[in-house]
């Protein structure tokens, strides 16, 4: 599928580049409402932890999913109940630290080829998301299309080298209101 327009809205880079690396099947009924690269006052991006926010009370199948998938996950290092409706699962990515840094620095084309395959396989091959992800992971094949969409010289894009913006760390940081911080259940 050819790229005909540029995806303009901000999207969580942690959700499209790192969450697929957990190996949780696409199409699962239970998905995090958001994913983050940091948790204010608890984890920084340098800690190399993916934070996933779930809402246990929203889905009937949640408890089963938590027991069978989340609690048994080999990357799981911490769980925090924020309140009765919000629960955080923290996953460690230290074993792929270099690739984590590539994501943090917006160097998606530098991600390990095997991991690129895992990321791409998360998306439906017939979807627009798949085409966008392919262009972010393999920008050399798409410079001409993006240059046409943006109305810029292809050389400019080749100089930049990437077709997707870096993560906005502010938007990729989970924040708990000061009042709620006292209420976090350990």
NORWO-V31672 format. One record per residue. N is the residue number from 1. RES is the residue in three letters. SS is DSSP state (H for helix, E for strand, - for the rest). PSI is psi in radians with two decimals (none if undefined). OMEGA is omega as a letter, one per 40 degrees, with the letter a starting at -180 (999 if undefined). Layout:
n:N res:RES ss:SS psi:PSI omega:OMEGA
n:N res:RES ss:SS psi:PSI omega:OMEGA
//
This chain:
n:1 res:UNK ss:- psi:2.19 omega:a
n:2 res:UNK ss:- psi:2.62 omega:i
n:3 res:UNK ss:- psi:2.04 omega:a
n:4 res:UNK ss:- psi:-0.33 omega:i
n:5 res:UNK ss:- psi:2.81 omega:a
n:6 res:UNK ss:- psi:2.38 omega:i
n:7 res:UNK ss:- psi:1.99 omega:a
n:8 res:UNK ss:- psi:-0.48 omega:a
n:9 res:UNK ss:- psi:2.69 omega:i
n:10 res:UNK ss:- psi:2.46 omega:i
n:11 res:UNK ss:- psi:2.63 omega:a
n:12 res:UNK ss:- psi:2.01 omega:i
n:13 res:UNK ss:H psi:-0.55 omega:i
n:14 res:UNK ss:H psi:-0.58 omega:a
n:15 res:UNK ss:H psi:-0.61 omega:a
n:16 res:UNK ss:H psi:-0.45 omega:a
n:17 res:UNK ss:H psi:-0.51 omega:a
n:18 res:UNK ss:H psi:-0.75 omega:i
n:19 res:UNK ss:H psi:-0.73 omega:i
n:20 res:UNK ss:H psi:-0.41 omega:a
n:21 res:UNK ss:H psi:-0.12 omega:i
n:22 res:UNK ss:H psi:-0.29 omega:i
n:23 res:UNK ss:- psi:0.23 omega:i
n:24 res:UNK ss:- psi:2.24 omega:a
n:25 res:UNK ss:- psi:2.42 omega:i
n:26 res:UNK ss:- psi:2.47 omega:i
n:27 res:UNK ss:- psi:0.01 omega:i
n:28 res:UNK ss:- psi:2.46 omega:i
n:29 res:UNK ss:- psi:-0.54 omega:a
n:30 res:UNK ss:- psi:2.04 omega:i
n:31 res:UNK ss:- psi:2.68 omega:i
n:32 res:UNK ss:- psi:2.55 omega:i
n:33 res:UNK ss:- psi:-0.54 omega:i
n:34 res:UNK ss:E psi:2.81 omega:i
n:35 res:UNK ss:E psi:2.70 omega:a
n:36 res:UNK ss:E psi:2.74 omega:i
n:37 res:UNK ss:- psi:-0.19 omega:a
n:38 res:UNK ss:E psi:2.87 omega:i
n:39 res:UNK ss:E psi:1.95 omega:a
n:40 res:UNK ss:- psi:2.24 omega:i
n:41 res:UNK ss:- psi:-0.06 omega:a
n:42 res:UNK ss:- psi:-0.92 omega:a
n:43 res:UNK ss:E psi:2.36 omega:i
n:44 res:UNK ss:- psi:2.90 omega:i
n:45 res:UNK ss:H psi:-0.53 omega:a
n:46 res:UNK ss:H psi:-0.26 omega:i
n:47 res:UNK ss:H psi:-0.22 omega:i
n:48 res:UNK ss:- psi:0.91 omega:i
n:49 res:UNK ss:E psi:2.32 omega:i
n:50 res:UNK ss:E psi:2.19 omega:a
n:51 res:UNK ss:E psi:2.17 omega:a
n:52 res:UNK ss:E psi:2.21 omega:a
n:53 res:UNK ss:E psi:2.10 omega:i
n:54 res:UNK ss:E psi:2.76 omega:i
n:55 res:UNK ss:- psi:1.52 omega:a
n:56 res:UNK ss:H psi:-0.56 omega:a
n:57 res:UNK ss:H psi:-0.12 omega:a
n:58 res:UNK ss:H psi:-0.46 omega:a
n:59 res:UNK ss:- psi:2.47 omega:i
n:60 res:UNK ss:- psi:-0.60 omega:a
n:61 res:UNK ss:- psi:0.05 omega:a
n:62 res:UNK ss:H psi:-0.85 omega:a
n:63 res:UNK ss:H psi:-0.77 omega:i
n:64 res:UNK ss:H psi:-0.77 omega:i
n:65 res:UNK ss:H psi:-0.76 omega:i
n:66 res:UNK ss:H psi:-0.82 omega:a
n:67 res:UNK ss:H psi:-0.79 omega:a
n:68 res:UNK ss:H psi:-0.50 omega:a
n:69 res:UNK ss:H psi:-1.06 omega:a
n:70 res:UNK ss:H psi:-0.87 omega:a
n:71 res:UNK ss:- psi:-0.37 omega:i
n:72 res:UNK ss:- psi:0.00 omega:a
n:73 res:UNK ss:- psi:2.34 omega:a
n:74 res:UNK ss:- psi:-0.24 omega:i
n:75 res:UNK ss:- psi:-0.19 omega:a
n:76 res:UNK ss:E psi:2.22 omega:i
n:77 res:UNK ss:E psi:-0.29 omega:a
n:78 res:UNK ss:E psi:2.64 omega:i
n:79 res:UNK ss:E psi:2.35 omega:i
n:80 res:UNK ss:E psi:2.23 omega:i
n:81 res:UNK ss:E psi:2.01 omega:a
n:82 res:UNK ss:- psi:-0.76 omega:i
n:83 res:UNK ss:- psi:-2.98 omega:a
n:84 res:UNK ss:- psi:-0.29 omega:a
n:85 res:UNK ss:- psi:-0.23 omega:a
n:86 res:UNK ss:- psi:2.32 omega:a
n:87 res:UNK ss:E psi:2.32 omega:i
n:88 res:UNK ss:E psi:2.38 omega:i
n:89 res:UNK ss:E psi:2.24 omega:a
n:90 res:UNK ss:E psi:2.20 omega:a
n:91 res:UNK ss:E psi:2.39 omega:a
n:92 res:UNK ss:E psi:2.31 omega:i
n:93 res:UNK ss:- psi:0.39 omega:a
n:94 res:UNK ss:H psi:-0.55 omega:a
n:95 res:UNK ss:H psi:-0.30 omega:i
n:96 res:UNK ss:H psi:0.80 omega:a
n:97 res:UNK ss:H psi:-0.77 omega:a
n:98 res:UNK ss:H psi:-0.74 omega:i
n:99 res:UNK ss:H psi:-0.65 omega:i
n:100 res:UNK ss:H psi:-0.80 omega:a
n:101 res:UNK ss:H psi:-0.64 omega:i
n:102 res:UNK ss:H psi:-0.73 omega:i
n:103 res:UNK ss:H psi:-0.84 omega:a
n:104 res:UNK ss:H psi:-0.67 omega:a
n:105 res:UNK ss:- psi:0.07 omega:i
n:106 res:UNK ss:- psi:0.44 omega:a
n:107 res:UNK ss:- psi:1.05 omega:a
n:108 res:UNK ss:H psi:-0.52 omega:i
n:109 res:UNK ss:H psi:-0.26 omega:a
n:110 res:UNK ss:H psi:-0.09 omega:i
n:111 res:UNK ss:- psi:2.52 omega:i
n:112 res:UNK ss:- psi:2.32 omega:a
n:113 res:UNK ss:H psi:-0.66 omega:i
n:114 res:UNK ss:H psi:-0.73 omega:i
n:115 res:UNK ss:H psi:-0.62 omega:i
n:116 res:UNK ss:H psi:-0.75 omega:i
n:117 res:UNK ss:H psi:-0.72 omega:i
n:118 res:UNK ss:H psi:-0.69 omega:i
n:119 res:UNK ss:H psi:-0.86 omega:a
n:120 res:UNK ss:H psi:-0.66 omega:a
n:121 res:UNK ss:H psi:-0.26 omega:i
n:122 res:UNK ss:H psi:-0.48 omega:a
n:123 res:UNK ss:- psi:2.52 omega:i
n:124 res:UNK ss:- psi:2.17 omega:a
n:125 res:UNK ss:- psi:-0.39 omega:i
n:126 res:UNK ss:- psi:0.11 omega:a
n:127 res:UNK ss:- psi:2.77 omega:i
n:128 res:UNK ss:H psi:-0.62 omega:i
n:129 res:UNK ss:H psi:-0.68 omega:i
n:130 res:UNK ss:H psi:-0.78 omega:i
n:131 res:UNK ss:H psi:-0.77 omega:i
n:132 res:UNK ss:H psi:-0.83 omega:a
n:133 res:UNK ss:H psi:-0.72 omega:i
n:134 res:UNK ss:H psi:-0.72 omega:a
n:135 res:UNK ss:H psi:-0.58 omega:i
n:136 res:UNK ss:H psi:-0.65 omega:a
n:137 res:UNK ss:H psi:-0.51 omega:a
n:138 res:UNK ss:- psi:1.13 omega:a
n:139 res:UNK ss:H psi:-0.51 omega:a
n:140 res:UNK ss:H psi:-0.52 omega:a
n:141 res:UNK ss:H psi:-0.16 omega:a
n:142 res:UNK ss:- psi:0.03 omega:a
n:143 res:UNK ss:H psi:-0.73 omega:a
n:144 res:UNK ss:H psi:-0.79 omega:i
n:145 res:UNK ss:H psi:-0.77 omega:a
n:146 res:UNK ss:H psi:-0.68 omega:i
n:147 res:UNK ss:H psi:-0.71 omega:i
n:148 res:UNK ss:H psi:-0.77 omega:i
n:149 res:UNK ss:H psi:-0.69 omega:a
n:150 res:UNK ss:H psi:-0.25 omega:a
n:151 res:UNK ss:- psi:0.66 omega:i
n:152 res:UNK ss:- psi:2.93 omega:i
n:153 res:UNK ss:- psi:2.38 omega:a
n:154 res:UNK ss:H psi:-0.59 omega:i
n:155 res:UNK ss:H psi:-0.63 omega:i
n:156 res:UNK ss:H psi:-0.82 omega:i
n:157 res:UNK ss:H psi:-0.67 omega:i
n:158 res:UNK ss:H psi:-0.60 omega:i
n:159 res:UNK ss:H psi:-0.75 omega:i
n:160 res:UNK ss:H psi:-0.79 omega:i
n:161 res:UNK ss:- psi:-0.26 omega:a
n:162 res:UNK ss:- psi:2.67 omega:a
n:163 res:UNK ss:- psi:0.14 omega:i
n:164 res:UNK ss:- psi:2.36 omega:a
n:165 res:UNK ss:- psi:2.73 omega:i
n:166 res:UNK ss:- psi:2.76 omega:i
n:167 res:UNK ss:- psi:2.50 omega:i
n:168 res:UNK ss:- psi:1.81 omega:a
n:169 res:UNK ss:- psi:-0.56 omega:i
n:170 res:UNK ss:- psi:-0.79 omega:a
n:171 res:UNK ss:- psi:-0.35 omega:a
n:172 res:UNK ss:- psi:0.26 omega:i
n:173 res:UNK ss:E psi:2.14 omega:i
n:174 res:UNK ss:E psi:2.34 omega:a
n:175 res:UNK ss:- psi:2.39 omega:i
n:176 res:UNK ss:- psi:2.32 omega:i
n:177 res:UNK ss:- psi:2.57 omega:a
n:178 res:UNK ss:H psi:-0.78 omega:a
n:179 res:UNK ss:H psi:-0.71 omega:a
n:180 res:UNK ss:H psi:-0.43 omega:a
n:181 res:UNK ss:H psi:-0.61 omega:i
n:182 res:UNK ss:- psi:-0.40 omega:a
n:183 res:UNK ss:- psi:-0.07 omega:a
n:184 res:UNK ss:- psi:2.22 omega:a
n:185 res:UNK ss:E psi:2.19 omega:a
n:186 res:UNK ss:- psi:none omega:999
//
